[in-house]
Amino acid sequence: MGRRQVLDYVAMALIWGSSFILVLRVVEAFGWVGAVTFRALAASAILVVVAAAMRRRLAFADAWAPIAVVGATTVAGQLIGLSYATPRIGTAMAAILVATIPLFSLVIGQLWRIERVTTTARLGLVLGFGGIVLLVGFPTVPVTPEFVLGCASSLFGSFSAALGSNWARRHLQAVGSWEQTIGAFLAGGLMTLPLVLVVPVPTEPRPIDVGYLVLLAGVCSALAYVLYFRLVAEVGATLAISVEFVVPVVAVVVAAVLLGERLSPPQIIGGAVIIFGCSLVVGLLPWPKADAEAAREPEPAEASY
């Protein structure tokens, strides 16, 4: 990677790793449904403005139906899982569980027969899901129903992101990444909008809360996606997707410094095992040629925060 690509990579890791703090603040102000809805709609609007400023032509053609599925999964499903889970399990654990997306993606891809699962990838799956057991089973906080529900919600969000990624791979290969991202955020925001009537905004947001929301949507969603897709085009999806394994490290450090969050030794081991397992799944580590030739190329849509 050149100097600018390295800067883009570091910027994405810092932005997405720090985004969990913003998620926590936005959920406190807008509720977990409002946080998803307003973030998604704002991100879509910001990207449209950026595209217009860049004079980038957007061509959605007849792709709105499959884009809506991506919006329901990769945006609505994942962000609901993340927003509901983060206040209940902490930002560090939420960030580590987001890194399980490639594990679910490989399983779904195999079931849909769009992936070739290598022996190395199978080992990565076993290690990754074993790491989840360590991470969830040995917390530093009491294992309450809220904690268990938060963990389940986070894993549901990761599964939704993986499902949407594979759906996009099957049905949206002819649609540009900008159109996919703008359309998915718009569709996801509109789908969750009626839920605000069921889970209303808890209090009147302060100006600083609106600022947190705009920062989350504009920087952590819109800007980070522009950097990410540019990196995918320049250095390839495999290297770009590896940022997912740096993000939890940044998130854990930020959570420890700013929030005083701590992980137990088994959880730290579990997080490391998850990251190592996912690295095997996406083929980032050198292995025998037979496995390397069958390794999967991860899809850009798998990264979403």
C-alpha positions as YAML, in Angstrom:
chain: A
units: angstrom
residues:
- id: 1
  name: MET
  ca: [0.00, 0.00, 0.00]
- id: 2
  name: GLY
  ca: [1.11, 3.55, -0.71]
- id: 3
  name: ARG
  ca: [1.20, 6.31, 1.87]
- id: 4
  name: ARG
  ca: [-2.34, 7.50, 1.14]
- id: 5
  name: GLN
  ca: [-3.75, 3.97, 1.28]
- id: 6
  name: VAL
  ca: [-2.06, 3.44, 4.64]
- id: 7
  name: LEU
  ca: [-3.59, 6.69, 5.91]
- id: 8
  name: ASP
  ca: [-7.02, 5.61, 4.63]
- id: 9
  name: TYR
  ca: [-6.62, 2.24, 6.37]
- id: 10
  name: VAL
  ca: [-5.58, 3.82, 9.68]
- id: 11
  name: ALA
  ca: [-8.36, 6.39, 9.42]
- id: 12
  name: MET
  ca: [-10.99, 3.68, 8.93]
- id: 13
  name: ALA
  ca: [-9.69, 1.68, 11.89]
- id: 14
  name: LEU
  ca: [-9.76, 4.77, 14.13]
- id: 15
  name: ILE
  ca: [-13.17, 5.94, 12.88]
- id: 16
  name: TRP
  ca: [-14.90, 2.58, 13.19]
- id: 17
  name: GLY
  ca: [-13.10, 1.67, 16.41]
- id: 18
  name: SER
  ca: [-14.22, 4.92, 18.02]
- id: 19
  name: SER
  ca: [-17.73, 4.74, 16.57]
- id: 20
  name: PHE
  ca: [-18.97, 2.47, 19.37]
- id: 21
  name: ILE
  ca: [-18.63, 5.36, 21.83]
- id: 22
  name: LEU
  ca: [-20.81, 7.47, 19.54]
- id: 23
  name: VAL
  ca: [-23.30, 4.61, 19.20]
- id: 24
  name: LEU
  ca: [-23.59, 4.55, 22.99]
- id: 25
  name: ARG
  ca: [-24.23, 8.30, 23.17]
- id: 26
  name: VAL
  ca: [-26.72, 8.32, 20.29]
- id: 27
  name: VAL
  ca: [-28.67, 5.36, 21.71]
- id: 28
  name: GLU
  ca: [-28.90, 7.13, 25.08]
- id: 29
  name: ALA
  ca: [-30.37, 10.22, 23.41]
- id: 30
  name: PHE
  ca: [-32.54, 8.76, 20.62]
- id: 31
  name: GLY
  ca: [-33.27, 5.21, 21.81]
- id: 32
  name: TRP
  ca: [-32.02, 2.12, 20.02]
- id: 33
  name: VAL
  ca: [-34.63, 2.38, 17.26]
- id: 34
  name: GLY
  ca: [-34.22, 6.12, 16.77]
- id: 35
  name: ALA
  ca: [-30.44, 5.72, 16.65]
- id: 36
  name: VAL
  ca: [-30.73, 3.30, 13.75]
- id: 37
  name: THR
  ca: [-33.43, 5.18, 11.87]
- id: 38
  name: PHE
  ca: [-31.98, 8.68, 12.03]
- id: 39
  name: ARG
  ca: [-28.42, 7.48, 11.48]
- id: 40
  name: ALA
  ca: [-29.36, 5.53, 8.36]
- id: 41
  name: LEU
  ca: [-31.45, 8.32, 6.83]
- id: 42
  name: ALA
  ca: [-28.82, 10.94, 7.62]
- id: 43
  name: ALA
  ca: [-26.03, 8.79, 6.15]
- id: 44
  name: SER
  ca: [-28.02, 8.28, 2.94]
- id: 45
  name: ALA
  ca: [-28.71, 11.99, 2.63]
- id: 46
  name: ILE
  ca: [-25.08, 12.90, 3.26]
- id: 47
  name: LEU
  ca: [-23.86, 10.47, 0.63]
- id: 48
  name: VAL
  ca: [-26.32, 11.89, -1.92]
- id: 49
  name: VAL
  ca: [-24.98, 15.39, -1.22]
- id: 50
  name: VAL
  ca: [-21.38, 14.18, -1.52]
- id: 51
  name: ALA
  ca: [-22.17, 12.38, -4.79]
- id: 52
  name: ALA
  ca: [-23.80, 15.54, -6.15]
- id: 53
  name: ALA
  ca: [-20.81, 17.64, -5.09]
- id: 54
  name: MET
  ca: [-18.49, 15.17, -6.87]
- id: 55
  name: ARG
  ca: [-20.83, 15.20, -9.90]
- id: 56
  name: ARG
  ca: [-21.04, 11.45, -9.58]
- id: 57
  name: ARG
  ca: [-23.90, 9.99, -11.60]
- id: 58
  name: LEU
  ca: [-26.06, 7.56, -9.63]
- id: 59
  name: ALA
  ca: [-27.81, 4.80, -11.56]
- id: 60
  name: PHE
  ca: [-30.18, 2.65, -9.52]
- id: 61
  name: ALA
  ca: [-31.99, 1.22, -12.58]
- id: 62
  name: ASP
  ca: [-34.35, -1.58, -11.47]
- id: 63
  name: ALA
  ca: [-32.27, -2.61, -8.48]
- id: 64
  name: TRP
  ca: [-34.45, -1.20, -5.71]
- id: 65
  name: ALA
  ca: [-35.97, -4.55, -4.73]
- id: 66
  name: PRO
  ca: [-32.64, -6.33, -4.05]
- id: 67
  name: ILE
  ca: [-31.24, -3.13, -2.52]
- id: 68
  name: ALA
  ca: [-34.20, -3.12, -0.11]
- id: 69
  name: VAL
  ca: [-33.20, -6.61, 1.04]
- id: 70
  name: VAL
  ca: [-29.68, -5.34, 1.75]
- id: 71
  name: GLY
  ca: [-31.19, -2.41, 3.60]
- id: 72
  name: ALA
  ca: [-33.29, -4.74, 5.73]
- id: 73
  name: THR
  ca: [-30.31, -6.92, 6.64]
- id: 74
  name: THR
  ca: [-26.99, -5.11, 6.40]
- id: 75
  name: VAL
  ca: [-28.41, -1.79, 7.62]
- id: 76
  name: ALA
  ca: [-31.60, -2.32, 9.64]
- id: 77
  name: GLY
  ca: [-30.78, -5.76, 11.03]
- id: 78
  name: GLN
  ca: [-27.14, -5.11, 11.79]
- id: 79
  name: LEU
  ca: [-27.57, -1.62, 13.25]
- id: 80
  name: ILE
  ca: [-30.55, -2.67, 15.38]
- id: 81
  name: GLY
  ca: [-28.49, -5.52, 16.77]
- id: 82
  name: LEU
  ca: [-25.54, -3.22, 17.42]
- id: 83
  name: SER
  ca: [-27.57, -0.36, 18.91]
- id: 84
  name: TYR
  ca: [-29.56, -2.65, 21.20]
- id: 85
  name: ALA
  ca: [-26.50, -4.60, 22.34]
- id: 86
  name: THR
  ca: [-23.91, -1.88, 22.96]
- id: 87
  name: PRO
  ca: [-25.43, -0.37, 26.14]
- id: 88
  name: ARG
  ca: [-26.04, -3.88, 27.53]
- id: 89
  name: ILE
  ca: [-22.71, -5.61, 26.89]
- id: 90
  name: GLY
  ca: [-20.31, -2.69, 26.52]
- id: 91
  name: THR
  ca: [-18.56, -1.19, 23.53]
- id: 92
  name: ALA
  ca: [-15.53, -3.51, 23.68]
- id: 93
  name: MET
  ca: [-17.55, -6.73, 23.51]
- id: 94
  name: ALA
  ca: [-19.85, -5.29, 20.85]
- id: 95
  name: ALA
  ca: [-16.85, -4.41, 18.69]
- id: 96
  name: ILE
  ca: [-15.32, -7.88, 19.02]
- id: 97
  name: LEU
  ca: [-18.62, -9.59, 18.15]
- id: 98
  name: VAL
  ca: [-18.91, -7.42, 15.02]
- id: 99
  name: ALA
  ca: [-15.68, -9.09, 13.86]
- id: 100
  name: THR
  ca: [-17.60, -12.38, 13.59]
- id: 101
  name: ILE
  ca: [-19.32, -11.21, 10.39]
- id: 102
  name: PRO
  ca: [-16.90, -13.14, 8.12]
- id: 103
  name: LEU
  ca: [-17.66, -16.35, 10.05]
- id: 104
  name: PHE
  ca: [-21.39, -16.08, 9.39]
- id: 105
  name: SER
  ca: [-20.75, -14.94, 5.84]
- id: 106
  name: LEU
  ca: [-18.75, -18.05, 5.04]
- id: 107
  name: VAL
  ca: [-21.44, -20.36, 6.46]
- id: 108
  name: ILE
  ca: [-24.19, -18.60, 4.48]
- id: 109
  name: GLY
  ca: [-22.07, -18.58, 1.35]
- id: 110
  name: GLN
  ca: [-21.51, -22.31, 1.68]
- id: 111
  name: LEU
  ca: [-25.22, -23.01, 2.17]
- id: 112
  name: TRP
  ca: [-26.03, -20.89, -0.89]
- id: 113
  name: ARG
  ca: [-23.23, -22.61, -2.82]
- id: 114
  name: ILE
  ca: [-21.44, -19.39, -3.67]
- id: 115
  name: GLU
  ca: [-18.37, -20.17, -1.54]
- id: 116
  name: ARG
  ca: [-15.69, -22.84, -1.62]
- id: 117
  name: VAL
  ca: [-14.86, -23.74, 1.97]
- id: 118
  name: THR
  ca: [-11.26, -24.77, 2.45]
- id: 119
  name: THR
  ca: [-9.80, -26.82, 5.29]
- id: 120
  name: THR
  ca: [-8.21, -23.64, 6.61]
- id: 121
  name: ALA
  ca: [-11.56, -21.83, 6.55]
- id: 122
  name: ARG
  ca: [-13.20, -24.70, 8.45]
- id: 123
  name: LEU
  ca: [-10.50, -24.42, 11.11]
- id: 124
  name: GLY
  ca: [-11.15, -20.68, 11.24]
- id: 125
  name: LEU
  ca: [-14.86, -21.30, 11.76]
- id: 126
  name: VAL
  ca: [-14.23, -23.67, 14.65]
- id: 127
  name: LEU
  ca: [-11.79, -21.25, 16.29]
- id: 128
  name: GLY
  ca: [-14.05, -18.26, 15.69]
- id: 129
  name: PHE
  ca: [-17.14, -19.78, 17.25]
- id: 130
  name: GLY
  ca: [-15.03, -21.19, 20.08]
- id: 131
  name: GLY
  ca: [-13.81, -17.67, 20.74]
- id: 132
  name: ILE
  ca: [-17.42, -16.49, 20.98]
- id: 133
  name: VAL
  ca: [-18.00, -19.04, 23.76]
- id: 134
  name: LEU
  ca: [-15.01, -17.66, 25.69]
- id: 135
  name: LEU
  ca: [-16.03, -14.07, 25.09]
- id: 136
  name: VAL
  ca: [-19.65, -14.51, 26.17]
- id: 137
  name: GLY
  ca: [-19.16, -17.20, 28.81]
- id: 138
  name: PHE
  ca: [-16.60, -15.47, 31.03]
- id: 139
  name: PRO
  ca: [-17.59, -11.80, 31.37]
- id: 140
  name: THR
  ca: [-16.43, -9.40, 34.07]
- id: 141
  name: VAL
  ca: [-20.06, -8.39, 34.68]
- id: 142
  name: PRO
  ca: [-22.91, -10.53, 36.07]
- id: 143
  name: VAL
  ca: [-24.57, -12.77, 33.49]
- id: 144
  name: THR
  ca: [-28.07, -11.30, 33.60]
- id: 145
  name: PRO
  ca: [-30.91, -11.82, 31.11]
- id: 146
  name: GLU
  ca: [-30.13, -8.35, 29.75]
- id: 147
  name: PHE
  ca: [-26.51, -9.34, 29.14]
- id: 148
  name: VAL
  ca: [-27.50, -12.57, 27.37]
- id: 149
  name: LEU
  ca: [-30.07, -10.72, 25.26]
- id: 150
  name: GLY
  ca: [-27.46, -8.12, 24.37]
- id: 151
  name: CYS
  ca: [-25.01, -10.80, 23.22]
- id: 152
  name: ALA
  ca: [-27.73, -12.50, 21.18]
- id: 153
  name: SER
  ca: [-28.67, -9.16, 19.66]
- id: 154
  name: SER
  ca: [-25.08, -8.41, 18.69]
- id: 155
  name: LEU
  ca: [-24.69, -11.82, 17.04]
- id: 156
  name: PHE
  ca: [-28.02, -11.30, 15.26]
- id: 157
  name: GLY
  ca: [-26.64, -8.03, 13.88]
- id: 158
  name: SER
  ca: [-23.50, -9.77, 12.63]
- id: 159
  name: PHE
  ca: [-25.57, -12.53, 11.03]
- id: 160
  name: SER
  ca: [-27.79, -9.93, 9.35]
- id: 161
  name: ALA
  ca: [-24.76, -8.14, 7.92]
- id: 162
  name: ALA
  ca: [-23.39, -11.41, 6.56]
- id: 163
  name: LEU
  ca: [-26.77, -12.33, 5.07]
- id: 164
  name: GLY
  ca: [-27.04, -8.97, 3.33]
- id: 165
  name: SER
  ca: [-23.49, -9.23, 2.02]
- id: 166
  name: ASN
  ca: [-24.13, -12.58, 0.38]
- id: 167
  name: TRP
  ca: [-27.46, -11.37, -1.01]
- id: 168
  name: ALA
  ca: [-25.68, -8.38, -2.56]
- id: 169
  name: ARG
  ca: [-23.10, -10.70, -4.02]
- id: 170
  name: ARG
  ca: [-25.78, -12.78, -5.73]
- id: 171
  name: HIS
  ca: [-28.13, -10.02, -6.87]
- id: 172
  name: LEU
  ca: [-26.27, -6.68, -7.01]
- id: 173
  name: GLN
  ca: [-23.01, -7.32, -8.82]
- id: 174
  name: ALA
  ca: [-24.06, -5.00, -11.63]
- id: 175
  name: VAL
  ca: [-24.93, -2.15, -9.22]
- id: 176
  name: GLY
  ca: [-22.29, 0.34, -8.12]
- id: 177
  name: SER
  ca: [-21.08, 0.50, -4.52]
- id: 178
  name: TRP
  ca: [-22.33, 4.08, -4.08]
- id: 179
  name: GLU
  ca: [-25.81, 3.12, -5.25]
- id: 180
  name: GLN
  ca: [-25.82, 0.05, -3.00]
- id: 181
  name: THR
  ca: [-24.74, 2.07, 0.03]
- id: 182
  name: ILE
  ca: [-27.09, 5.02, -0.51]
- id: 183
  name: GLY
  ca: [-30.03, 2.78, -1.33]
- id: 184
  name: ALA
  ca: [-29.38, 0.38, 1.54]
- id: 185
  name: PHE
  ca: [-29.15, 3.17, 4.12]
- id: 186
  name: LEU
  ca: [-32.31, 4.80, 2.75]
- id: 187
  name: ALA
  ca: [-34.26, 1.53, 2.68]
- id: 188
  name: GLY
  ca: [-33.06, 0.49, 6.15]
- id: 189
  name: GLY
  ca: [-33.95, 3.87, 7.63]
- id: 190
  name: LEU
  ca: [-37.43, 3.86, 6.12]
- id: 191
  name: MET
  ca: [-38.06, 0.30, 7.31]
- id: 192
  name: THR
  ca: [-37.22, 1.11, 10.92]
- id: 193
  name: LEU
  ca: [-38.97, 4.50, 10.93]
- id: 194
  name: PRO
  ca: [-42.42, 3.09, 11.94]
- id: 195
  name: LEU
  ca: [-40.79, 1.36, 14.93]
- id: 196
  name: VAL
  ca: [-40.13, 4.79, 16.45]
- id: 197
  name: LEU
  ca: [-43.83, 4.79, 17.34]
- id: 198
  name: VAL
  ca: [-43.29, 1.59, 19.34]
- id: 199
  name: VAL
  ca: [-39.92, 2.54, 20.85]
- id: 200
  name: PRO
  ca: [-40.09, 6.35, 20.94]
- id: 201
  name: VAL
  ca: [-37.22, 8.74, 21.51]
- id: 202
  name: PRO
  ca: [-36.84, 8.69, 25.33]
- id: 203
  name: THR
  ca: [-36.09, 12.39, 25.86]
- id: 204
  name: GLU
  ca: [-35.81, 15.58, 23.88]
- id: 205
  name: PRO
  ca: [-32.33, 15.40, 22.29]
- id: 206
  name: ARG
  ca: [-29.90, 18.18, 23.14]
- id: 207
  name: PRO
  ca: [-27.91, 20.00, 20.45]
- id: 208
  name: ILE
  ca: [-24.85, 17.95, 21.38]
- id: 209
  name: ASP
  ca: [-26.86, 14.76, 20.87]
- id: 210
  name: VAL
  ca: [-27.77, 15.89, 17.36]
- id: 211
  name: GLY
  ca: [-24.08, 16.60, 16.84]
- id: 212
  name: TYR
  ca: [-23.21, 13.05, 17.91]
- id: 213
  name: LEU
  ca: [-25.80, 11.71, 15.46]
- id: 214
  name: VAL
  ca: [-24.50, 13.78, 12.55]
- id: 215
  name: LEU
  ca: [-20.94, 12.74, 13.41]
- id: 216
  name: LEU
  ca: [-21.94, 9.08, 13.55]
- id: 217
  name: ALA
  ca: [-23.83, 9.23, 10.25]
- id: 218
  name: GLY
  ca: [-21.50, 11.58, 8.39]
- id: 219
  name: VAL
  ca: [-18.11, 10.30, 9.50]
- id: 220
  name: CYS
  ca: [-18.58, 6.71, 10.72]
- id: 221
  name: SER
  ca: [-21.03, 5.73, 7.99]
- id: 222
  name: ALA
  ca: [-20.76, 8.05, 4.96]
- id: 223
  name: LEU
  ca: [-17.09, 9.13, 5.01]
- id: 224
  name: ALA
  ca: [-15.76, 5.77, 6.20]
- id: 225
  name: TYR
  ca: [-17.60, 3.99, 3.39]
- id: 226
  name: VAL
  ca: [-16.09, 6.33, 0.81]
- id: 227
  name: LEU
  ca: [-12.62, 5.54, 2.17]
- id: 228
  name: TYR
  ca: [-13.42, 1.84, 2.36]
- id: 229
  name: PHE
  ca: [-14.71, 1.44, -1.18]
- id: 230
  name: ARG
  ca: [-11.78, 3.48, -2.51]
- id: 231
  name: LEU
  ca: [-9.38, 1.17, -0.69]
- id: 232
  name: VAL
  ca: [-11.18, -1.90, -2.06]
- id: 233
  name: ALA
  ca: [-10.74, -0.56, -5.60]
- id: 234
  name: GLU
  ca: [-7.06, 0.25, -5.08]
- id: 235
  name: VAL
  ca: [-5.66, -2.61, -2.97]
- id: 236
  name: GLY
  ca: [-8.34, -5.31, -3.14]
- id: 237
  name: ALA
  ca: [-11.13, -6.51, -0.89]
- id: 238
  name: THR
  ca: [-9.06, -8.96, 1.15]
- id: 239
  name: LEU
  ca: [-6.61, -6.36, 2.40]
- id: 240
  name: ALA
  ca: [-9.36, -3.77, 2.88]
- id: 241
  name: ILE
  ca: [-11.61, -6.13, 4.86]
- id: 242
  name: SER
  ca: [-8.73, -6.87, 7.24]
- id: 243
  name: VAL
  ca: [-9.50, -3.53, 8.88]
- id: 244
  name: GLU
  ca: [-12.30, -5.40, 10.67]
- id: 245
  name: PHE
  ca: [-9.64, -7.09, 12.79]
- id: 246
  name: VAL
  ca: [-7.97, -3.82, 13.78]
- id: 247
  name: VAL
  ca: [-11.27, -2.14, 14.70]
- id: 248
  name: PRO
  ca: [-11.88, -4.27, 17.85]
- id: 249
  name: VAL
  ca: [-8.38, -3.48, 19.11]
- id: 250
  name: VAL
  ca: [-9.03, 0.25, 18.76]
- id: 251
  name: ALA
  ca: [-12.48, -0.13, 20.33]
- id: 252
  name: VAL
  ca: [-11.13, -2.05, 23.34]
- id: 253
  name: VAL
  ca: [-8.44, 0.60, 23.97]
- id: 254
  name: VAL
  ca: [-10.92, 3.47, 23.58]
- id: 255
  name: ALA
  ca: [-13.42, 1.74, 25.90]
- id: 256
  name: ALA
  ca: [-10.75, 1.14, 28.53]
- id: 257
  name: VAL
  ca: [-9.45, 4.73, 28.44]
- id: 258
  name: LEU
  ca: [-12.74, 6.65, 28.14]
- id: 259
  name: LEU
  ca: [-15.26, 4.33, 29.80]
- id: 260
  name: GLY
  ca: [-13.15, 2.20, 32.13]
- id: 261
  name: GLU
  ca: [-14.42, -1.01, 30.54]
- id: 262
  name: ARG
  ca: [-12.46, -4.18, 31.23]
- id: 263
  name: LEU
  ca: [-12.40, -7.66, 29.75]
- id: 264
  name: SER
  ca: [-11.62, -10.80, 31.72]
- id: 265
  name: PRO
  ca: [-8.54, -12.86, 30.68]
- id: 266
  name: PRO
  ca: [-10.75, -15.55, 29.04]
- id: 267
  name: GLN
  ca: [-12.58, -12.81, 27.14]
- id: 268
  name: ILE
  ca: [-9.29, -11.33, 25.89]
- id: 269
  name: ILE
  ca: [-8.24, -14.80, 24.75]
- id: 270
  name: GLY
  ca: [-11.66, -15.31, 23.16]
- id: 271
  name: GLY
  ca: [-11.41, -12.01, 21.29]
- id: 272
  name: ALA
  ca: [-7.95, -12.91, 19.99]
- id: 273
  name: VAL
  ca: [-9.19, -16.35, 18.91]
- id: 274
  name: ILE
  ca: [-12.14, -14.78, 17.06]
- id: 275
  name: ILE
  ca: [-9.85, -12.39, 15.20]
- id: 276
  name: PHE
  ca: [-7.40, -15.18, 14.36]
- id: 277
  name: GLY
  ca: [-10.23, -17.47, 13.21]
- id: 278
  name: CYS
  ca: [-11.69, -14.75, 10.99]
- id: 279
  name: SER
  ca: [-8.24, -14.12, 9.53]
- id: 280
  name: LEU
  ca: [-8.15, -17.77, 8.48]
- id: 281
  name: VAL
  ca: [-11.66, -17.57, 7.06]
- id: 282
  name: VAL
  ca: [-10.91, -14.59, 4.79]
- id: 283
  name: GLY
  ca: [-7.49, -15.96, 3.77]
- id: 284
  name: LEU
  ca: [-5.29, -13.24, 5.23]
- id: 285
  name: LEU
  ca: [-2.63, -15.62, 6.56]
- id: 286
  name: PRO
  ca: [-0.22, -17.60, 4.35]
- id: 287
  name: TRP
  ca: [-1.20, -21.25, 4.01]
- id: 288
  name: PRO
  ca: [-0.48, -24.09, 1.57]
- id: 289
  name: LYS
  ca: [-1.14, -23.32, -2.09]
- id: 290
  name: ALA
  ca: [-4.09, -25.67, -2.37]
- id: 291
  name: ASP
  ca: [-5.95, -23.75, 0.28]
- id: 292
  name: ALA
  ca: [-4.84, -20.39, -1.03]
- id: 293
  name: GLU
  ca: [-6.23, -21.08, -4.49]
- id: 294
  name: ALA
  ca: [-9.64, -21.93, -3.04]
- id: 295
  name: ALA
  ca: [-9.71, -19.06, -0.54]
- id: 296
  name: ARG
  ca: [-12.67, -16.75, -0.74]
- id: 297
  name: GLU
  ca: [-12.56, -13.06, -1.66]
- id: 298
  name: PRO
  ca: [-14.70, -11.22, 0.92]
- id: 299
  name: GLU
  ca: [-17.30, -8.76, -0.25]
- id: 300
  name: PRO
  ca: [-17.11, -5.01, 0.48]
- id: 301
  name: ALA
  ca: [-20.61, -5.03, 1.95]
- id: 302
  name: GLU
  ca: [-19.38, -7.10, 4.91]
- id: 303
  name: ALA
  ca: [-17.93, -4.06, 6.63]
- id: 304
  name: SER
  ca: [-20.52, -1.88, 8.21]
- id: 305
  name: TYR
  ca: [-20.51, 0.04, 11.49]
...
